Amino acid sequence: MTKPVVFGANYSVYTRIVRLVLEEKNVPYRIEEIDIFEKDGPPDGYADRHPFLRIPAFEHDGFRLYETAAIAGYIDNTFPEPPLMPESAEKRARADQIIGILDNYAYRTWVWDIFVERIRVPERGENSDEAKITEALLRAETCLSSIENLMGGEKYFLGSEATLADFHAAPMIALFRLAPEGDRLLSDHMPWTSWWETMSERPSIAATRFAAEG
Ligand SMILES: N[C@@H](CCC(=O)N[C@@H](CS)C(=O)NCC(=O)O)C(=O)O
């Protein structure tokens, strides 16, 4: 078996999700750096790996894949220990539901409309769009409370063990909390605060830290 290759960047939320899953499984892997925001675009040929020109893309033993949830599921099934999906059909559906909420509603709101707008935009010498942030905060709250309503009151979203849903959320929260508004909103949600404290103790989280986290 060859080492899996992750095509992506260390600043990327979705690349980090795949790296977290590989780290949790103790699978050696290689990162091939793709800067998707490079002025001239990604390298020639990258569209063959990812027709929508996003990161990450993935390859293992000649098997190419894109879309992070699919990549994470493939890694979980190919490298079985430790399993990162619950056993019961109900909990597996909950994990998929949380991943769906994160992809479809939370990522854009937490990361782009709040973190990027509050932190990255001023770093570029531009003014944050305050109306955009204010409007996003309502959605951000809905994202937090909808997932909170699915949490079972244990250490991780779905029980005493972390699942793919926890690793999908962690990189998004890692950036969201860097914006003061995100940090404030999280501190109003005790279950999220204790979840993040637990998650941030995991070596995989430390090993994949964003530069932005200092
Ligand atoms: N649906 C994709 C989303 C991946 C994604 O949006 N990645 C971001 C970086 S974290 C990206 O490539 N952004 C480039 C862009 O929006 O043009 C997945 O699940 O992998």
The ligand as an SDF file (V2000), in Angstrom:
LIG
                    3D

 20 19  0  0  0  0  0  0  0  0999 V2000
  -17.4080   20.5290   -0.8040 N   0  0  0  0  0  0  0  0  0  0  0  0
  -15.9840   20.6210   -0.6910 C   0  0  0  0  0  0  0  0  0  0  0  0
  -15.6230   21.9790   -0.0900 C   0  0  0  0  0  0  0  0  0  0  0  0
  -14.1300   22.2250   -0.0880 C   0  0  0  0  0  0  0  0  0  0  0  0
  -13.8250   23.7030    0.0560 C   0  0  0  0  0  0  0  0  0  0  0  0
  -14.7080   24.5870   -0.0530 O   0  0  0  0  0  0  0  0  0  0  0  0
  -12.5380   24.0060    0.2660 N   0  0  0  0  0  0  0  0  0  0  0  0
  -12.1140   25.3840    0.3380 C   0  0  0  0  0  0  0  0  0  0  0  0
  -10.8770   25.5300    1.2020 C   0  0  0  0  0  0  0  0  0  0  0  0
  -11.1690   25.0810    2.8690 S   0  0  0  0  0  0  0  0  0  0  0  0
  -11.7300   25.8430   -1.0630 C   0  0  0  0  0  0  0  0  0  0  0  0
  -11.1670   25.0850   -1.8160 O   0  0  0  0  0  0  0  0  0  0  0  0
  -12.0510   27.0890   -1.3950 N   0  0  0  0  0  0  0  0  0  0  0  0
  -11.6980   27.6330   -2.6620 C   0  0  0  0  0  0  0  0  0  0  0  0
  -12.7760   28.5010   -3.2340 C   0  0  0  0  0  0  0  0  0  0  0  0
  -13.8110   28.6960   -2.5610 O   0  0  0  0  0  0  0  0  0  0  0  0
  -12.5890   28.9510   -4.3640 O   0  0  0  0  0  0  0  0  0  0  0  0
  -15.4590   19.4720    0.1790 C   0  0  0  0  0  0  0  0  0  0  0  0
  -16.2400   18.9050    0.9440 O   0  0  0  0  0  0  0  0  0  0  0  0
  -14.2890   19.0970    0.0530 O   0  0  0  0  0  0  0  0  0  0  0  0
  1  2  1  0
  2  3  1  0
  2 18  1  0
  3  4  1  0
  4  5  1  0
  5  6  2  0
  5  7  1  0
  7  8  1  0
  8  9  1  0
  8 11  1  0
  9 10  1  0
 11 12  2  0
 11 13  1  0
 13 14  1  0
 14 15  1  0
 15 16  2  0
 15 17  1  0
 18 19  2  0
 18 20  1  0
M  END
$$$$
